């Protein structure tokens, strides 16, 4: 137990084996957190509980929710938020930001190559069967040039701090990465509850995301368009991230539309309005590839726009992110990221990759099957923490089930060592006290034509269940405000 005078942390149990972001190995508060620790220590537990309830009410009143799907029903939940923020010093953020930009640029070049000349495949660096067997590879995108040459306009890079104090990338999300609205709402909620704490730290703002997103989307407008009309397309109010879709449209000052609000005529996209059709030039889509156009992809889709892909092929509309980007955030491709960065950028990776075994390789498959107890097994094409198996949490019977699933479809699975994510003091409602909880960081990068932007903050996600390593909200995770300090 950490011997501390301030009562909020008086019962805090520090496991010295874990990398605690606030306390050093001797149990002393790290310098960057000292003032914050002192400020929070000025509150009693009952006062903190009251502030915490106010923050929850603020989220509920604003409709800051997400939906969790299970086999029987859909549940709408308030996004759990912890009032004690995470601080990232400027020298550490410089590494994170430059590393995320590097990965986003390399992935964009990889996508261009994969859908055009395939040089990285011809030179034997990435195998063709890994590309062609990906569920997210689209034959329709071959030799198609996206406006501005950008595929992954918006990327969400999941970064962890390991017990060695180094940052590692767990995965790259470049299909429809979500969570950025919660970054901004977390900051707003914290300012409402404890505004005075910001007087003691010089932190970067996170409220400039929408204006930068809109600015960069406008750089990839179709040729011949002077002032592009941008919209956000959503599957609708029952989607798990609908709050974020509506929030981004509102803060960018653009229309939020569903597929039924748009139509295609003469290979141009139009929006239905009370004043008549209005041409649409850039669509920030939050609909998966399979559902964007029933004439080209899933014919049963009622979410998309018939003829949308034909308009895209003609260069008359920009889709962000581009269809087919999912082939690059396939977790099997992740294993090649160091080589991809070196090949396209002639640079060494700035951020570390986690050692990853792909079960389609016979030697690596044997290793995985013999060492499941020490590994995390992940399906290559799932998101939201679904389908993950953590070896040391499985019974012998469960391990045999996982082995059978892997052998049934080796291409579908990768494995990684069980990484020791850093921990951060987090207020737990059930015990009304602060406890160590594992955290990661989702960093949001936006690429435009010859421009890029990284939100200086990101989404710190918290695994609220004791000992859990899965931080996704769909798996019971929460979040914290993330402060990137100015130099």
N, C-alpha and C positions, 0 to 999 in steps of 0.2 A: 504494500500500500504506500502511496506517495504521501509523505508527511507534510501537509500543507496547512497554513493557517486559514486560508479563505474557505468558507464552508461549502461553497458550490462544488469544490473539488476534494473535499475532505475525505470522501469515501472512494476516491478514484483508485482502482487497482491497475497497476502498471506491470505488464508482462515484459520483462527485460529482453526476452527472445525476439520480440516484435520491434519493428522500427516505428517508434512513436514520433510523430511530427512535431509535438510540442515539448516533450520532455527528453532530455539526453539520457545517457546510460546511467548516470548517477542520480537520476530523478529530478534534476534541476530544470527549470523552465528555460527553453532556448531564448536567446536574446530577442529574436524577431517577434516572439509572442509575449514578452515580459509585460509590456504596457497593457495589452489586451487581457492578459491573465489578471492583472491588477484591477482593471475596469470591471470585468465580469465578477470578480471576487467581491465587489462592493454590493452585490445583490444577495439576498437570502434565497434559499431554495424556493420558498413560497412565492417570492417576487418573480423569480425566474419562471416558475410554473405559470403564473399569471401572464407574463410576457409571451410565453410559448403558446398559450391558449389564444391570445390576441392574434398571433401570427397565423394560427390555424384558421381562425375566423376570417382573417383577411383573405387567405387563399380560397376559402369556401365562397365568400361573398363575391370574389372576382371570377368564380367559376374555374379556378386553376385545378383542374382534375385530369385524370387519365382513366382509361378503361382497361380492365384485365379480363382476358378471355379464358374460360376453361371449357370443359366438354359439356357442361350442363347449362351455364348461363354467363352473362356478361355483367361485371360489377364496375360501377363508377366509384373512384376513390379520390380523395384529396391527396395531392402529391406531398408526401412527408418532407418536412423541412426542419433542419436543425439550426438554431440561432447562433451557435458558436462557429465563426467562419474559419476557413482554411486560408493560410497566408503563403504565397509563393514569392520568395525574394527575387529581385530583378535579374541576378546572375543565373538563377535556375530557369526563370522564364525565357531568357534569351535562348537557352538550349532547346527548350520545349518548342518555342515558336519557330525557330529556324529549322528544327527537325521536322515539324509538321508541314511547313511550306515545301521543304525538300521532298517529302513523301508524296504530297499532293501533285507537285509538278512531275515527278517521276511516274506516278500512276497515270497522269494524263497523257504523257508521251507513250507509255506502254499501251494504253487503249488505242491511241492513234495507230501505232504500229500493228497491233493485233488485228485491227479492222482494215488495215491497208497492206503494207509490204511484208509484214510478219518477219522482219529481220532477226528479232530476238529468238524466234523459233528456228529459222534457217541456220542460225549459228549455234544451235543446240543448247542454249542457255535455259529456255523454258520449253518443256515438251508440248507438242501440238495436241496430244491426246488429253492433256490437262485442260486445255482451252476448249476443245471441241466437245468434251464430256461435261462441261459446266452447264448447269441448267440456266445460267444467266447470260450465256453467249447467244447473241442474236445474229443469224445469217443475214437478216434484213439490214444490218448496219455496215456490212462489208462494203468498202469503198465509198461510204457516205461521209461527206465532210460536214461536221457540225459547225454552225456559225461561230466565228472567232476561234475555231480550232480547239474549243474547250468541251470536254466530256463531263468531268467531275467538278462542276461549278461549286458545289457545297460538299465539304468533307467533314466527317466527325472522327477524329483520331482518338482512340482509347489508350490512355497512358497511365502506367502505374509507377510508383516508387517502391523498389524492392528493398529487402532487408539490408542490401549492400549500399543503400543510399543512392543508387543509380536509377535513372528513368528508363523504362522499357515500354515499347508499344505492344499492346495486346492484340489489337486488330484495327483495320482501316474500314470505315463505314462510308461508302460513297454512292449508295443507291438513294435512300431517302433518310439521311441521318436526322434524328429528332433530339429534342431536349434544349435547344437554344432559348426558347421562350422562358423556361424555368430559370435559366441563368439570370435573366433580367428581373423576373418576378422575385427571385430570392433576394436580390439586392434591394428591391423596393420594400419588401417585407422587413428586412433587417433595418433599413433606415427608419421605417415607421416605428419599429419597436425600440431600437437603441441608437438613435441618430448620433448621439454624442460620441460614440466610439470612433466615428470617421474623422473627428477633429484631430486625432492623434496619429493617423496614418495617411500617407499620400498614396492613394490607390487609383488605378486606372478606371475610367468609367466603362460600363458594359452596355449602356443605353444607346450606343452609336451603331449597334449591329445592323438594324433595319436600314438605315440610310446608306451604309456601306454595301449591304447586300443589293439594294436597289441600284446603286451606282454601278456596281460590277455587272449586274444582270443587263443593264443598259449598254454596256460595252460589247456585248455579244448579240446585239440586235441584228436582224436579217439585213442583207444588203439593200440599199435604196430607201431605208427607213431613217428619218431624221430624229423624230421624238417617239420612241417606242411606247406602245401601250402594254403594260405588264399586268398579269393577273396571277393569282395563286389558285390552283385547282385542287380540290379536296374530295375524298370519297364521300364526305358528308358527316353529319353530326354524331353518328354512331362509331366513327373511327376513334381509335385509342388516343390519337394525337390531335383531335379536332380543335381543342383549345389553342394549341400552337399554330395551327393553320390560320385560324381566325385572328390570332394575335399578330402574326407576321403580316398578314394582309392589312390589318388596321394600322400598324406602325409604319409600314412602307407607304401607306396611302393609296393602295391599289385594291381592285375588286377581288373578293373571294368568290369563286365560282365552283359549281359542280358541272359534271359532264353535260347535263341537260341544258345548261345555260349557254353552251357553245354550239356552233355548227360550222361546217366547212362548205364553201361554195367556190368553185373554180380554183381549188387548191389554196385558198386563203381561209384563215380562221376568223370567225366573227362571234361576238358576244351579243346575246339578246338583251336589249334595254328598252325602257318605255319610250325612248326617243328613236328607236329603230336600231338596226344592226350597227355594231361598232367593231372595227377591225382590231384583232389581237396580234401582237408581235412577239411577245416573250411570255412563256408559261412556266412558272415555277411549280412543278408538279409534285404532289404528295400522293400519287397513285402509282402502284407497281406497274412495271412494263406490260405484264400480261393483260392489264385491264384498260390501257390508255386508248385503244382503238379496236373495236370489235371486228372491223373489216380486215385488220392485219394480224391481230393476235387472238385472244380468247373471244370467240364469237358470241359467248353468252354474257359478256360484260355489259352491265348497264351503267357502269361508272365512267366510261370513257367517251370519246367523241368520234363517231364514224368519219373516216377520211382524214383524221388528224395526222397519221404517219405519212400519208401521201403529201400533205402540205409541208411536213417537216423535210421529206426527201427533196422537195423542190426548193428548199431553202427559204420558204415563206414564213416560217415561224421557228422560234428557238424553244427547245425543251430543256429545262434544267431540273435535275441532271439529265444528261442525254440517255436515251434508251441503250441498254446493253452495258452500262457501266458496272453492273453487278459481277461481270466476269472477273473484274480486278479486285473486288473485295471478297471474293471467294477465299476462304481461309486456307485453301490449298495453294493459292497464289501468294499468300502472305509469306509462305516459307521461302519464296524467291526474292523477297523485297530487297535484301542487301545487294543481290546481283542486279536487280532491276535498276536500283539507284546508280550503281557503278556503271552500268551499260549506257544509260541515257544521259546521265549528268556528269559522268567521269569524276564522281566524288565518293568519299567514304560516308556511310550512313552516320548521321549525327545522333540519332536515337537508336538504342539497342533493340534488336528483335529478340523475342523469347525463343529459345531452342524449340523447334517444332518438328514433329514426326508425322509424315503423311502416310496413311495406311495403304495407299495404292502401291507403295514401294515395298517389295517383299521383305527386305532386310529390316526396314523400319516397322513393318507390320509385326514381324516376329518379336521385336523389342517391345512394342506396345502391348502385345498379348501377354508377354512374360512379366511386365512391370506396371500393370494397370493400377496397382495399389499406390504407386508414386506419381501418377499422372492425372491430368485433367483431359477428358475426352470431349471433343466438340464436333458437332456436325458442321460441315463447311458452308452450308447455305442457310443456316438459321440465324435469327437475331433475337434480341430481347432476353438473352439468357436461357432460352428454351433448348431442351435437348442436351444440356451439359451434364456430364457425370464426373464427380470428383472422387478419384479412386479411394482415398483413405476414409471416405464416408460411406463406402459401399460394403454390404455384407458379401460373403462368399457367393451366395446365390445370385445377388444382384450383379456381381462381377461376371458370372457366367452368362447372364442375360446380355450384358454389354458386349462381351466377346462375340456372342452369336450375332448380334446386330452389326458389329464391325465386319465379321467374316461374310455376312450376307451382302454388304456393299462397302468394300474397303475405300473406294473413291470418296465416299461421303464423309469420312472421318479424319480428323487430325488429333494429335495428342501433344500436350505440353507438360513440362514439369509443374508441380504445384508451387506456384510463385507465392512468396510471402508478401502480400500487399501491405503497404504501410498502414498504420492505424492513426486515428484522430479521436480525441475526446468528443463524445456525442451524447447528448441528453436523451435518456431512455424513459419514456412515459411510465412504463410498468414499475420501474424501481425508483422513479423520481430522483435519479442521480446520473452523473456522467460516467460513461464506461468506454473502454477502447472498442472501436469499430473499424473494420477495414474500409479503405476508400480507394477510388480511382479518379481519373480526370478525363472528361471528354472535351477535346479541343476542337473548335470550329474554325475551319479555313475556307475562305471564299476565293475562287480563281475567276478572273475576268480576262479580257484580251489585254495582255501586257501589264496586268495589275493583279495584286493579291492583297488579301486582308485576313488577319487572324484576330479573333475576339480575345482581348486581353482579360481573361477570366476563366471561361470554360465552366463546365458543369462538374463539380465534385459530387460524385455519387457515393452513397454510404450503404454498406450492407448492414441493415439494422438488426438482423438476427445474430446473436452472439456466436462468434466463430465462423460465420458464413463468409464466403469469398465472392459470392455472386451479388453484384451491386445493382442490377437492373430493377427499375421500379416495378416491372411486371412480376418480379420474383421477391417482392417485399422490401425493396431498397428505398432509400430516401436521398436527400441532397443537402448541400451546404452552399452558402455564398463563398465565392472564391476571390480572394484579394490578390491581385498582382501589384506589387509595390513599384513605385517610380524610383529611379535612382536619385 
